[in-house]
Amino acid sequence: MSYSWKILTLHTNDEENSDGDTLSKAVIRVRWLKFLTDELGNKSKYLGYTNLDPSSTSSEDFISFEDLTEATVISWIEAAHSPDFTAGVNRALERNLKKIVIEKPDLPW
C-alpha cells in the first residue's frame, strides 16, 4: 500500500515575521487530500486543512509563492501535525479502504 498527497488550495496573506519583515503571499492555510492506494488500485482519501504560522520564518528561509513546490508544502503539512494526528489520518484511510474492498457479490438467485 502507498500514500500520496494532492494539494487543493493554498491560502496566502502578507505576514510579518518575528524580525518585523513582511513575507509577501505567505502560505497560512492549506487544503489537501491524502490518499491510500492498495496493490489492486483501490483508493481511499482523507480531506484535511492545515493552518501554518510563518511568523518564525526568517526572510532568508522564506520561500516565495512562485517558487513553492508541492513537495515543500507537503513537508510543511507533515511537520505541522503531531505523530498522533498523522496516525489517526492513516487509520481512517485504512478503515475507508477496507470498506471499499469488501466484496458485494450479486445474489446467487
C-alpha positions as CSV (number, residue, x, y, z in Angstrom):
1,M,0.0,0.0,0.0
2,S,1.2,3.5,-0.7
3,Y,0.3,7.0,0.5
4,S,0.1,10.1,-1.8
5,W,-1.0,13.7,-1.5
6,K,-2.7,16.3,-3.5
7,I,-2.7,20.0,-2.6
8,L,-6.1,21.5,-3.3
9,T,-5.7,25.1,-2.2
10,L,-3.2,27.5,-0.7
11,H,-4.5,30.5,1.3
12,T,-2.0,33.3,1.4
13,N,-1.6,36.6,3.2
14,D,1.2,39.2,3.6
15,E,2.5,38.3,7.1
16,E,5.1,39.9,9.3
17,N,7.7,37.6,10.8
18,S,9.2,38.0,14.3
19,D,12.0,40.2,12.8
20,G,9.4,42.7,11.5
21,D,10.0,41.7,7.9
22,T,7.0,41.3,5.6
23,L,6.6,37.9,4.0
24,S,4.7,38.5,0.8
25,K,2.0,36.0,-0.1
26,A,3.0,33.7,2.8
27,V,1.0,30.5,2.9
28,I,-1.2,30.5,6.0
29,R,-3.6,27.6,5.3
30,V,-3.5,24.5,3.1
31,R,-6.4,22.4,2.0
32,W,-5.3,18.9,1.0
33,L,-6.2,15.3,0.3
34,K,-4.2,12.3,1.4
35,F,-4.7,9.0,-0.4
36,L,-4.0,5.4,0.4
37,T,-3.8,3.0,-2.5
38,D,-3.6,-0.7,-2.3
39,E,-1.9,-3.2,-4.7
40,L,-5.2,-3.6,-6.6
41,G,-5.6,0.1,-7.2
42,N,-8.3,0.7,-4.7
43,K,-8.0,4.1,-3.2
44,S,-9.3,5.9,-0.1
45,K,-9.0,9.6,0.6
46,Y,-8.9,12.0,3.6
47,L,-9.6,15.7,3.2
48,G,-7.7,17.9,5.6
49,Y,-6.8,21.5,6.4
50,T,-3.6,22.7,7.9
51,N,-3.0,26.2,9.3
52,L,0.5,27.5,9.1
53,D,2.2,30.3,11.1
54,P,5.0,31.9,9.1
55,S,5.9,34.4,11.9
56,S,9.0,32.4,13.0
57,T,10.3,32.1,9.4
58,S,13.3,34.4,8.6
59,S,13.4,36.3,5.4
60,E,16.4,34.1,4.3
61,D,14.4,30.9,4.8
62,F,11.2,32.2,3.3
63,I,10.2,30.6,0.0
64,S,8.3,32.9,-2.3
65,F,4.9,31.7,-3.5
66,E,6.1,31.5,-7.1
67,D,9.0,29.1,-6.0
68,L,6.9,26.7,-4.0
69,T,6.7,23.0,-4.9
70,E,4.1,20.5,-3.9
71,A,6.8,18.5,-2.1
72,T,7.7,21.6,0.0
73,V,4.1,22.2,1.0
74,I,3.6,18.5,1.9
75,S,6.6,18.7,4.1
76,W,5.1,21.7,5.9
77,I,1.8,19.8,6.4
78,E,3.7,16.8,7.8
79,A,5.8,19.0,10.2
80,A,2.7,20.9,11.4
81,H,0.9,17.8,12.7
82,S,1.7,15.5,15.6
83,P,2.5,11.9,15.1
84,D,-0.8,11.0,16.8
85,F,-2.7,13.2,14.2
86,T,-0.9,11.5,11.4
87,A,-1.5,8.0,12.8
88,G,-5.2,8.9,13.1
89,V,-5.4,10.0,9.5
90,N,-3.7,6.9,8.3
91,R,-6.0,4.7,10.4
92,A,-9.0,6.5,8.9
93,L,-7.6,5.8,5.4
94,E,-7.1,2.2,6.2
95,R,-10.7,1.8,7.6
96,N,-12.1,3.5,4.5
97,L,-10.1,1.3,2.2
98,K,-11.4,-1.8,4.0
99,K,-14.9,-0.7,3.3
100,I,-14.1,-0.2,-0.4
101,V,-12.6,-3.7,-0.9
102,I,-15.3,-5.7,0.8
103,E,-16.9,-7.8,-1.8
104,K,-20.6,-7.4,-2.6
105,P,-21.3,-10.2,-5.0
106,D,-24.6,-10.4,-6.8
107,L,-27.2,-12.6,-5.2
108,P,-27.0,-16.2,-6.4
109,W,-30.7,-16.3,-7.3
